[in-house]
Amino acid sequence: QVQLVESGGGLVQPGGSLRLSCVASGTIFSINAMGWYRQAPGKERELVAGFTSGGSTNYADSVKGRFTISRDNAKNTVYLQMNSLKPEDTAVYYCNFPGRKVWGQGTLVTVSS
């Protein structure tokens, strides 16, 4: 059974940076299709960044140029580097496989002065 554990969130000032990590364990074949999602208070969960079938990456328009998704297959870990953070980036961030309906606890990112 797959287990996903997010970490790296915290309180950061506007313009600051954070790097989130997602460690996958259990019964998995590959982390190549994984993505990062976020849910702000009162809003729907949205896809922030993910890997495409062609081996590239895709990002929500709101984070393009600021966020970078990467992975380390040997460590079964997906990362999300977040730069130039804005208050509107405040949310709980989750990692997951496309179509998987089970979600973990996520990691809270708060961007505030």
C-alpha positions in Angstrom: 0.0 0.0 0.0 1.4 3.4 -1.0 2.1 6.0 1.7 2.9 9.6 0.9 4.4 11.9 3.5 4.7 15.6 2.8 7.1 17.9 4.7 8.9 21.2 4.5 6.0 23.6 5.1 6.1 26.5 7.5 5.8 30.2 8.0 7.6 32.4 5.5 7.6 36.1 4.6 6.5 37.3 1.2 9.3 36.9 -1.3 10.8 34.1 0.6 11.4 30.5 -0.4 10.6 27.0 0.8 11.3 23.5 -0.5 8.6 20.8 0.1 9.4 17.1 0.0 7.1 14.2 -0.6 8.5 10.7 0.3 6.6 7.8 -1.2 6.8 4.3 0.3 5.0 1.0 0.1 3.7 -0.5 -3.1 4.6 1.9 -5.9 6.0 1.5 -9.4 7.2 5.0 -10.1 6.9 8.5 -8.9 7.3 9.9 -12.4 3.6 10.8 -12.7 3.2 12.5 -9.3 2.2 16.1 -8.8 1.8 18.7 -6.1 -1.6 20.0 -5.2 -2.8 22.7 -2.8 -6.0 23.7 -1.0 -6.5 27.2 0.4 -9.2 27.9 3.0 -12.6 27.9 1.4 -11.3 26.9 -2.0 -11.1 23.7 -4.1 -8.0 21.7 -4.2 -6.0 22.5 -7.3 -3.0 21.1 -9.2 0.0 23.3 -8.7 2.8 21.3 -10.5 3.2 17.9 -12.1 5.2 15.8 -14.5 3.9 15.2 -18.0 3.9 11.9 -19.9 6.5 13.4 -22.2 8.9 13.8 -19.3 8.4 17.6 -19.0 6.6 19.6 -16.3 3.5 21.6 -16.1 2.5 24.3 -13.7 -0.6 26.3 -12.8 -0.5 29.8 -14.3 -0.4 31.3 -10.8 3.0 29.7 -10.0 4.8 29.6 -13.4 8.2 31.0 -13.1 8.3 30.7 -9.3 7.8 27.0 -8.5 9.8 24.1 -9.7 8.9 20.4 -9.4 11.7 17.8 -9.4 12.2 14.2 -8.3 14.8 11.8 -7.0 13.8 8.3 -8.1 16.5 6.6 -6.0 14.9 8.2 -2.9 11.3 7.9 -4.0 11.0 11.6 -3.4 9.3 14.5 -5.2 10.2 18.1 -4.4 8.6 21.4 -4.9 10.9 24.4 -4.8 8.9 27.5 -4.1 10.4 30.9 -4.7 9.1 34.5 -4.6 6.3 33.3 -2.4 3.1 35.4 -2.2 0.4 35.6 0.4 -2.0 33.9 -2.0 0.3 30.8 -2.0 -0.9 30.1 1.5 -2.4 26.7 1.5 -2.0 23.1 2.6 0.1 21.4 0.0 -0.3 17.7 -0.9 1.5 15.3 -3.2 -0.4 12.5 -5.0 -0.7 10.4 -8.1 -3.2 11.5 -10.7 -6.6 9.9 -10.0 -5.7 8.7 -6.6 -8.6 9.6 -4.2 -6.7 9.1 -1.0 -5.0 12.2 0.4 -2.5 12.5 3.2 -2.2 15.2 5.8 -0.3 17.6 3.6 2.1 20.3 4.8 0.9 23.8 5.6 2.6 26.8 3.9 1.8 30.2 5.4 3.1 33.3 3.6 2.7 36.3 5.8 4.6 39.2 7.3 
